[in-house]
Amino acid sequence: MRSCSLAEHADTVADICKALKAAAGAPVHVDKGGVHHVVPIPGDKRHRSGRVDISALSRVVRIDAEARTCVAEPGVTFAELVAETLPLGLMPAVVPELEGITVGGAVAGCSLESLSYIYGGFHDTCVEYEVISGTGEVITLSREERPDLFEMVHGSYGTLGIVSLVTFRLIPALPFVRMEYRHCGTFAEFEAALRAATTATAAGADPGVMPVFVDAIVFGPDHLVLCLGHMVDSAPYVSDYRRDGIYYRSVAERAQDYLGTTDYLFRYDTECHWLSRTVPPLEWRPVRRLLGRWFLGSTNLIRWSRRLDRILGMRRRPDVVCDVFVPGARFAEFFDWYEAVFDFWPLWVVPYRMPQPYRWIDPDHATGLASGLAIDCAVYGKRNNRRDVDYSALLESETHRLGGIKTLIGRNHYSREDFWRIYNRDAYDAAKSELDPDAAFDDLYDKFVNDHPAT
Ligand SMILES: Cc1cc2nc3c(=O)[nH]c(=O)nc-3n(C[C@H](O)[C@H](O)[C@H](O)COP(=O)(O)OP(=O)(O)OC[C@H]3O[C@@H](n4cnc5c(N)ncnc54)[C@H](O)[C@@H]3O)c2cc1C
């Protein structure tokens, strides 16, 4: 991992500011290098404008083990970060599960994982952002200094400014994780177990007690598995799901397991959750042994899926890859609908607690999501080729009907009016006029709504 001093960081930032000023308000987009964790869409317009190269911003500036904070540039990946912090007995409180997701992408886009029922998303663990505005000025935002703008950077997907430095909190970590899998035969049993696990451990989340990781894999309406991870000092054995074994399949079969903490944090990386199964030979042991290093792992899989963009273009529509957050009170309703309409498994389920209603969501819409637990349901790879049904659009409208919100990483179908009923137009416009007054970056709706309704 590369590190740098604040002065070296400031030099790199000055170069980026110069490039932005030279663009003089012409449309640009942030190019951080590496792979993008957004769904490839034929004819994608998200990366068409001029690029501002920020790939040099990928160094750790400081880890303060005593204060449990880290200052890092946005291009640092979570795999790189964890490699630095775990030897100190620390980790970020929210580590997105794919190794190539970056600190900046997690702030500007979305991020969640199995401690999100305590901490929310990665943004909620951040204390300060340095942002380069659309006009090339450097601005510091924090929960104390311009909290209105600080909150709007989250979920702005590179449309308000460039996140150039992030200060965030770390939590204690131990070297191993003991996995406990609770297999449930009905949704009611599963929901009760999920609520009990999140209520008990969230309530007990004091600094002296190691938090319990909580997520779930639903293999079907009669096989739902709650996954509880307990950090421990030692382990009688550790399983390895990097090559031979397949993590999500192990969950369906086992009651208990042990993983190294790094392998736990990136347990879904090898298969990119379960997207590898869309190419069945990738689940065959000899193929995994022989070709795994070139094909397995989220970064490889995403690179290949982009190379196959043209083939994807020949399909009617890309597969559905999408996270939706539904208010906990309506989870059962969503699940009934999902079983009847989608019937696509596994479904990844992650409990999530917004510490307060996010400012970028319309206040009326945010209330239901922020009152109690929200549930993230992640659909990875449902085929969407039927002539008469667009599953992506169906998922979007049902999520909206239930008062939920979805991430913008895939196809989006909203009319402009509906979109700005869910997102906070006033707060977005106010932030845009301060951070990007000349509209160098695209507007959020124009950048991400890629399947306009016929109006
Ligand atoms: C298949 C798949 C699986 C996923 N699984 C998970 C998961 O397990 N856990 C999880 O938390 N998330 C998951 N995600 C979502 C992922 O965390 C978000 O899409 C995140 O925004 C990706 O960040 P990235 O670093 O890859 O950035 P990119 O994908 O390159 O960028 C994401 C957005 O952020 C903007 N951006 C990036 N860097 C900056 C910056 N420095 N300043 C301003 N804007 C910036 C970009 O313009 C872009 O709009 C998944 C996504 C996909 C497609």
The ligand as an ORCA input file, in Angstrom:
! r2SCAN-3c Opt
* xyz 0 1
  C     -22.065     -6.438     -8.575
  C     -22.029     -5.428     -7.464
  C     -21.893     -5.858     -6.151
  C     -21.837     -4.927     -5.115
  N     -21.678     -5.407     -3.842
  C     -21.562     -4.533     -2.828
  C     -21.342     -4.987     -1.486
  O     -21.218     -6.166     -1.245
  N     -21.269     -4.064     -0.502
  C     -21.369     -2.732     -0.768
  O     -21.284     -1.936      0.128
  N     -21.577     -2.285     -2.018
  C     -21.683     -3.147     -3.033
  N     -21.880     -2.658     -4.309
  C     -22.097     -1.218     -4.512
  C     -20.804     -0.415     -4.478
  O     -20.352     -0.258     -3.157
  C     -21.078      0.994     -5.023
  O     -21.470      0.881     -6.341
  C     -19.865      1.920     -4.869
  O     -20.265      3.245     -5.187
  C     -18.745      1.474     -5.798
  O     -17.586      2.236     -5.575
  P     -16.320      2.154     -6.523
  O     -15.179      2.458     -5.643
  O     -16.253      0.897     -7.293
  O     -16.552      3.393     -7.484
  P     -17.156      3.493     -8.954
  O     -18.064      2.350     -9.222
  O     -16.066      3.741     -9.895
  O     -17.995      4.826     -8.769
  C     -19.253      4.842     -8.148
  C     -19.798      6.264     -8.219
  O     -19.092      7.087     -7.319
  C     -18.473      8.167     -8.020
  N     -17.139      8.338     -7.426
  C     -16.172      7.423     -7.269
  N     -15.103      7.967     -6.663
  C     -15.411      9.267     -6.443
  C     -14.732     10.355     -5.844
  N     -13.500     10.233     -5.353
  N     -15.357     11.550     -5.783
  C     -16.599     11.716     -6.274
  N     -17.299     10.694     -6.849
  C     -16.708      9.512     -6.920
  C     -18.397      7.781     -9.459
  O     -18.487      8.914    -10.288
  C     -19.622      6.880     -9.602
  O     -20.759      7.629     -9.912
  C     -21.949     -3.560     -5.372
  C     -22.100     -3.107     -6.694
  C     -22.136     -4.034     -7.734
  C     -22.296     -3.550     -9.149
*
